[in-house]
């Protein structure tokens, strides 16, 4: 999978976790929903300006968008997931956000 597809998938995933529709994010970034859809499926590549706006609108950072966590071993990833669950279990809002995110992964 190429960088356009990887970045698009991450933008979509973060958008869904934040509970935003494509229309809402597109409006916040000042692009059309069709353009955002193309970005999310990897057909369109975004400009640096649009990327800046998406980072702000999603309340995220470049590290999250361009991380290479997928290069870790399966065992390392599971260990980190368990550690994250322990941390977020203390916060109802974070627990609900993670639930929604995980649910979206299963539905897709």
GIGIPE-V948995 format. One record per residue. N is the residue number from 1. SS is DSSP state (2 for helix, 1 for strand, 0 for the rest). NEAR is the number of other C-alpha atoms within 8 Angstrom. Layout:
# GIGIPE-V948995
n=N ss=SS near=NEAR
n=N ss=SS near=NEAR
This chain:
# GIGIPE-V948995
n=1 ss=0 near=4
n=2 ss=0 near=5
n=3 ss=2 near=6
n=4 ss=2 near=11
n=5 ss=2 near=13
n=6 ss=2 near=10
n=7 ss=2 near=12
n=8 ss=2 near=12
n=9 ss=2 near=11
n=10 ss=2 near=10
n=11 ss=2 near=10
n=12 ss=2 near=9
n=13 ss=2 near=9
n=14 ss=2 near=9
n=15 ss=2 near=13
n=16 ss=2 near=11
n=17 ss=2 near=11
n=18 ss=0 near=8
n=19 ss=0 near=6
n=20 ss=0 near=10
n=21 ss=0 near=8
n=22 ss=2 near=10
n=23 ss=2 near=9
n=24 ss=2 near=8
n=25 ss=2 near=13
n=26 ss=2 near=12
n=27 ss=2 near=10
n=28 ss=2 near=8
n=29 ss=2 near=10
n=30 ss=0 near=6
n=31 ss=0 near=8
n=32 ss=0 near=9
n=33 ss=2 near=10
n=34 ss=2 near=6
n=35 ss=2 near=9
n=36 ss=2 near=11
n=37 ss=2 near=9
n=38 ss=2 near=10
n=39 ss=2 near=14
n=40 ss=2 near=14
n=41 ss=0 near=10
n=42 ss=0 near=13
n=43 ss=0 near=9
n=44 ss=0 near=9
n=45 ss=0 near=7
n=46 ss=0 near=7
n=47 ss=0 near=6
n=48 ss=2 near=6
n=49 ss=2 near=6
n=50 ss=2 near=9
n=51 ss=2 near=9
n=52 ss=2 near=8
n=53 ss=2 near=10
n=54 ss=2 near=10
n=55 ss=2 near=11
n=56 ss=2 near=9
n=57 ss=2 near=10
n=58 ss=0 near=10
n=59 ss=0 near=6
n=60 ss=0 near=9
n=61 ss=0 near=8
n=62 ss=2 near=7
n=63 ss=2 near=6
n=64 ss=2 near=7
n=65 ss=2 near=10
n=66 ss=2 near=7
n=67 ss=0 near=6
n=68 ss=0 near=5
n=69 ss=2 near=5
n=70 ss=2 near=5
n=71 ss=2 near=5
n=72 ss=0 near=7
n=73 ss=0 near=7
n=74 ss=2 near=6
n=75 ss=2 near=6
n=76 ss=2 near=8
n=77 ss=2 near=9
n=78 ss=2 near=8
n=79 ss=2 near=8
n=80 ss=2 near=8
n=81 ss=2 near=8
n=82 ss=2 near=8
n=83 ss=2 near=8
n=84 ss=2 near=8
n=85 ss=2 near=8
n=86 ss=2 near=8
n=87 ss=2 near=7
n=88 ss=2 near=10
n=89 ss=0 near=9
n=90 ss=0 near=7
n=91 ss=0 near=7
n=92 ss=2 near=8
n=93 ss=2 near=6
n=94 ss=2 near=9
n=95 ss=2 near=11
n=96 ss=2 near=8
n=97 ss=2 near=10
n=98 ss=2 near=9
n=99 ss=2 near=8
n=100 ss=2 near=9
n=101 ss=2 near=11
n=102 ss=2 near=8
n=103 ss=2 near=8
n=104 ss=2 near=9
n=105 ss=2 near=7
n=106 ss=2 near=6
n=107 ss=2 near=5
n=108 ss=0 near=4
